Amino acid sequence: MEKRAFDRMMFKKIEIGSIQCQIVDVLFVCCMLVLAFLVRLRLMPIESADYTGFLKGWMEQVRESGGFRSLGIKISNYSSPYMYIMCLLSYLKANDLYTLKLVSILFDYVAAAAILLTVYRLTGNARKAILGMALLLFSPAVLLDSAYWAQCDMIYAAFLLLAIYWFFRDDSNLCLIFVAVAFAFKLQAVFLLPFLIIMWAKRRTIKLRHFVWIPIIYVISIVPAWLMGRNPGDLLTIYFGQADYYPWGTLNYPNLYALLGETMPNLHHTDEVSGAGILLAVAVLGGLAYYLYTPKVQITDRLAVTLALLTVALTVYTLPHMHERYGILIDLLAIVYVMLDVRRLPVFFGFSLISVVSFMPYLIAVEVVPLQYTAMGLLGLILYVGYDLLVQVKDATAPGSSL
């Protein structure tokens, strides 16, 4: 059957940078970007408890203290780079709720672009890359975190996704630079470190000398606040203060400590369980690294993606003091994971559902599913990804070898 002129136009091949696609792909992306923003626009008037209890007051203090001059005093327990953003926004004669959310939404789009580039790099398939981008932009967890909650987790997450992209471009230097920028914004950037350390051990892309970017960029990030009068010791140790601020095993995140009842506001054996939990996380991740540290296993792209997802999930599941939002990087890596094998699509929806259910007690004061049950569901997903990794390891083992 002869194609219509309209079809011929829609399926005409074009190149945008290094991406080969069709006109219909470009039109779909444009519609998707606009629709994703309209969805967020409808959520922006919502004032979450975090906004009314923290962000709103911080912005008022920043403005009253003279914008960037406020850097000389301690206003929040957030890192310096985010406070620089707040200072910049304080000069705008605009609604603080909207401007703060717009910053986070901007990084929703940066993260979506990183997903598109990474999936296209790994598959060479423009439609898979675009669908991966769509999954991120319409992910319930992403929508709730940025446009509903006014949280800024997508800033560090976007930089980590860019780090993943450059990892698959075999550029250790840029990969670690983006990790370092993510760390300057949020301590939770360390969730990716176990994966990077294993990749260094396996001599896949990562070079040890490039880890020096993490302290270098962090120190650079605090210099403006230091020059404005803040105590450098306070700036250098701000992440230690954040860890001590929340002593509970978990703050509504469905991990191991939810199963043990070490949840807010319960304090059964906080110090003992937390200390043991950190050692457990090291043991679990160390055991995984030991298993893979053999020349027999070849790190394929798909295996690397699965390993990144598994190590981040294990880190968040076994470490204490996790907030309900700290699993968002798992959701984002799951997008790349399923785009390499669409049969795994239920895994993404499973992780996404876990995140949304975990958000509800804080956002609307309703526990849709008891936290312990959600923790068991998350454990099931992690075990599935772990089993998938073992299958891939067997397939990637050098011929004639066995593990």
C-alpha positions in Angstrom: 0.0 0.0 0.0 1.4 3.4 -1.0 2.1 5.7 1.9 0.1 9.0 2.1 2.0 12.2 1.7 1.2 12.9 5.4 2.8 9.6 6.4 5.9 10.2 4.3 6.3 13.6 5.9 5.9 12.2 9.5 8.4 9.4 8.9 11.0 11.5 7.2 14.4 10.9 8.8 16.3 13.7 10.4 19.4 14.1 12.7 19.5 16.2 15.8 23.1 16.2 17.0 24.1 12.6 17.1 20.5 11.3 17.4 18.8 9.9 14.3 15.0 10.2 14.5 11.9 11.0 12.5 9.7 14.1 12.3 6.9 12.3 14.2 9.4 11.7 17.0 10.2 15.4 17.3 6.5 16.4 17.3 5.8 13.8 20.0 8.6 15.1 22.1 7.4 18.7 21.8 3.8 17.7 22.8 5.2 15.6 25.7 7.3 18.5 27.0 4.4 20.9 26.9 1.9 18.5 28.5 4.4 17.6 31.2 4.8 21.2 32.1 1.0 21.8 32.1 0.6 18.9 34.5 3.2 20.5 36.8 1.6 23.9 36.4 -1.7 22.5 37.9 0.2 21.2 40.9 2.2 24.3 41.6 -0.3 26.2 43.8 -0.2 23.3 46.4 1.7 24.3 49.6 3.3 21.3 51.2 4.3 21.1 54.9 7.9 21.3 53.9 7.2 24.6 52.1 5.2 26.2 54.9 7.4 24.8 57.7 10.8 25.4 56.2 11.3 26.7 52.7 8.9 29.7 53.0 10.6 30.9 56.2 14.0 30.4 54.8 13.2 32.5 51.7 11.8 35.3 54.0 15.0 35.3 56.0 17.2 35.3 52.9 15.2 38.3 51.5 15.2 40.2 54.9 18.9 39.6 55.3 19.8 41.1 51.9 19.9 38.2 49.5 23.4 37.1 49.0 24.5 39.0 52.1 22.4 36.4 54.0 25.1 33.8 53.2 27.0 35.0 56.2 24.5 33.6 58.6 23.1 30.1 59.2 19.5 30.0 57.9 18.9 26.4 56.9 20.6 23.0 57.1 20.8 22.8 53.3 24.1 22.8 51.5 25.6 26.1 50.1 24.7 25.6 46.4 21.0 25.4 47.1 21.2 28.5 49.3 22.8 30.3 46.4 19.8 29.5 44.3 17.5 30.8 47.1 19.5 34.0 47.3 19.2 34.5 43.6 15.4 33.9 43.7 15.1 36.4 46.5 15.7 39.2 44.2 12.7 38.3 42.0 9.4 40.0 42.7 7.6 36.7 42.3 5.8 34.1 44.3 8.5 32.1 46.3 6.4 28.9 46.0 6.4 29.1 42.3 10.0 30.1 41.8 11.3 27.3 44.1 9.2 24.8 42.3 10.3 26.0 38.9 13.9 25.4 39.8 13.1 21.8 40.6 11.0 21.4 37.5 13.8 22.7 35.4 15.9 19.8 36.7 13.1 17.4 35.9 13.7 18.3 32.3 17.5 18.1 32.7 17.1 14.6 34.1 14.7 13.7 31.3 17.3 14.8 28.7 20.0 12.7 30.5 17.7 9.7 30.3 17.1 10.2 26.6 20.8 10.5 25.9 21.7 7.5 28.0 19.1 5.2 26.5 19.9 6.3 23.0 23.6 5.7 23.7 22.9 2.2 24.9 20.2 1.1 22.4 20.6 3.4 19.3 16.8 3.4 19.3 15.3 6.9 19.3 11.8 5.7 20.2 13.0 3.8 23.3 15.0 6.9 24.3 11.9 9.1 23.9 9.7 6.7 25.8 12.3 6.6 28.6 12.2 10.4 28.7 8.4 10.3 28.9 8.4 7.8 31.8 10.6 10.2 33.8 8.5 13.3 33.0 5.3 11.6 34.0 6.6 9.5 36.8 4.3 10.0 39.8 7.3 10.2 42.2 9.0 12.9 40.1 5.8 14.9 39.7 5.1 14.7 43.5 8.7 15.6 44.5 9.1 18.7 42.4 5.8 20.2 41.4 3.7 19.1 44.5 6.2 18.9 47.3 8.6 21.8 46.3 11.5 19.5 47.1 14.8 19.7 45.3 15.9 16.0 45.0 15.8 16.2 41.2 18.7 18.6 41.2 21.2 16.1 42.6 19.4 13.2 40.7 19.8 15.0 37.4 23.5 15.5 37.9 23.9 11.8 38.8 22.0 10.8 35.6 24.4 13.0 33.6 27.2 11.2 35.4 25.7 7.8 34.3 25.5 9.1 30.7 29.2 10.1 30.7 30.0 6.8 32.3 28.6 5.0 29.3 30.6 7.5 27.1 33.7 6.1 28.8 34.6 9.5 30.2 35.6 8.9 33.9 36.6 12.6 34.3 33.2 14.1 33.4 31.4 11.3 35.2 33.0 12.1 38.5 32.7 15.8 37.9 28.9 15.4 37.7 28.9 13.2 40.7 30.9 15.8 42.6 28.4 18.6 41.6 25.5 16.3 42.8 27.3 15.8 46.1 27.7 19.5 46.5 23.9 19.8 46.4 23.0 16.7 48.4 24.7 14.1 50.5 22.5 11.5 48.9 24.7 11.5 45.8 26.9 9.0 47.7 24.2 6.4 46.9 25.9 6.0 43.5 29.4 5.5 44.9 29.3 1.7 45.5 28.5 1.3 41.8 31.4 3.5 40.8 33.8 1.8 43.1 32.9 -1.6 41.7 33.4 -0.2 38.2 36.8 1.1 39.2 37.7 -2.4 40.5 36.5 -3.9 37.3 38.4 -1.3 35.3 35.3 -0.2 33.5 35.6 3.6 32.7 36.2 4.8 36.3 39.7 5.9 37.3 40.6 6.3 40.9 42.3 9.7 40.5 39.0 11.3 39.3 37.3 10.7 42.7 39.4 13.7 43.9 36.8 15.9 42.2 34.3 15.2 45.0 36.2 17.0 47.7 37.6 19.7 45.3 34.2 20.7 44.0 32.6 20.6 47.4 35.2 22.9 48.9 34.8 25.3 45.9 31.0 25.3 46.4 31.3 26.6 50.0 33.8 29.4 49.1 31.2 32.2 48.4 29.4 31.5 51.8 32.8 31.4 53.5 33.8 34.7 52.0 30.5 36.2 53.2 31.3 35.3 56.8 30.1 31.7 57.5 32.3 29.5 59.6 34.2 27.2 57.2 34.0 24.4 59.8 30.2 24.5 59.8 30.1 24.5 56.0 32.5 21.5 55.7 30.5 19.5 58.2 27.0 20.4 57.3 26.2 16.8 56.1 27.3 15.4 59.5 24.8 17.7 61.1 22.0 16.5 58.8 22.7 12.9 59.7 22.5 13.7 63.5 19.3 15.7 63.1 17.2 12.6 62.3 18.1 9.8 64.7 15.4 7.4 63.6 16.2 4.2 61.7 13.9 5.4 58.9 11.7 8.5 58.3 8.9 6.8 56.4 11.2 5.0 53.9 10.2 1.3 53.6 13.6 -0.2 54.3 15.0 -2.7 56.8 14.4 -0.4 59.7 10.7 -0.3 59.0 10.6 -4.1 59.5 12.4 -3.6 62.8 10.0 -0.9 64.0 12.8 1.7 64.1 10.5 4.3 62.6 9.7 7.9 63.5 8.7 8.6 66.3 9.8 5.2 67.8 13.2 5.0 69.3 13.7 1.4 70.4 17.4 0.8 69.9 18.4 3.6 67.6 22.1 3.9 68.2 22.7 0.1 68.3 20.6 -0.7 65.2 21.9 2.3 63.2 25.5 1.4 63.9 24.9 -2.2 63.0 23.0 -1.2 59.8 25.9 0.8 58.5 28.2 -2.2 58.9 25.5 -4.4 57.3 25.3 -2.1 54.3 29.1 -2.2 53.9 29.0 -6.0 54.2 26.3 -6.5 51.6 27.8 -4.2 49.1 31.3 -5.5 49.8 30.1 -9.0 49.2 28.6 -8.0 45.9 31.9 -6.3 44.9 33.8 -9.4 45.9 31.5 -11.6 43.8 32.1 -9.5 40.7 35.8 -8.9 41.2 37.0 -11.6 38.9 38.4 -11.4 35.4 35.8 -14.1 34.4 32.9 -11.6 34.5 32.7 -9.1 31.6 30.8 -5.9 32.5 28.3 -5.4 29.6 26.3 -2.2 29.3 23.1 -4.0 30.4 24.9 -5.6 33.4 26.3 -2.2 34.4 22.8 -0.7 34.3 21.4 -3.5 36.4 24.3 -3.2 38.9 23.8 0.5 39.2 20.1 0.0 40.0 20.8 -2.9 42.5 23.6 -1.1 44.4 21.6 2.1 44.8 18.5 0.1 46.0 20.6 -2.0 48.4 22.3 1.1 49.8 19.0 2.9 50.5 17.4 -0.3 51.9 20.2 -1.1 54.3 21.4 2.3 55.4 19.7 4.0 58.4 18.2 7.5 58.6 16.5 7.3 55.1 13.7 9.8 54.2 10.8 8.7 52.1 12.2 10.7 49.2 15.6 9.0 49.1 14.5 6.2 46.8 13.9 8.6 43.9 17.2 7.7 42.2 16.1 4.0 42.2 13.0 5.0 40.2 15.1 6.9 37.7 17.7 4.2 37.2 14.8 1.7 36.8 13.7 3.7 33.7 17.1 3.0 32.0 16.9 -0.7 33.2 13.5 -1.3 31.6 14.3 0.5 28.4 17.0 -2.0 27.8 14.4 -4.8 28.2 10.8 -3.7 28.0 9.7 -7.0 29.5 11.0 -5.6 32.8 8.5 -2.6 32.7 6.6 -3.9 35.8 9.8 -3.3 37.8 9.6 0.4 37.1 6.0 0.6 38.0 6.7 -1.4 41.2 9.5 0.9 42.3 7.3 3.9 41.4 4.4 2.6 43.4 6.6 2.0 46.4 7.7 5.7 46.2 4.2 7.0 45.9 2.9 4.9 48.8 5.9 6.0 50.9 5.2 9.7 50.2 1.5 9.6 51.3 2.0 9.6 55.1 3.9 12.9 54.9 2.0 14.5 52.1 -1.6 13.7 53.1 -1.2 12.1 56.5 -2.6 8.8 55.3 -0.8 5.5 55.5 -2.2 3.8 52.4 -0.2 0.6 53.1 1.5 -0.2 56.4 5.2 0.7 56.1 6.3 -2.9 57.0 4.3 -4.3 54.1 5.7 -1.7 51.7 9.2 -2.7 52.9 8.6 -6.3 52.1 7.4 -5.3 48.7 10.5 -3.3 48.1 12.6 -6.2 49.3 10.9 -8.4 46.7 11.7 -6.0 43.9 15.4 -5.8 45.0 15.6 -9.6 45.1 14.2 -9.8 41.6 16.8 -7.3 40.3 19.5 -9.2 42.1 18.4 -12.5 40.5 18.4 -10.8 37.1 21.9 -9.6 37.8 23.0 -13.1 38.6 21.5 -14.4 35.3 23.4 -11.6 33.4 26.6 -12.4 35.2 26.3 -16.0 34.2 25.7 -14.9 30.6 28.6 -12.5 30.7 31.1 -15.0 32.2 34.0 -15.8 29.9 33.5 -19.0 27.9 35.0 -22.0 29.7 34.9 -20.3 33.1 32.5 -20.7 36.0 31.6 -18.8 39.1 
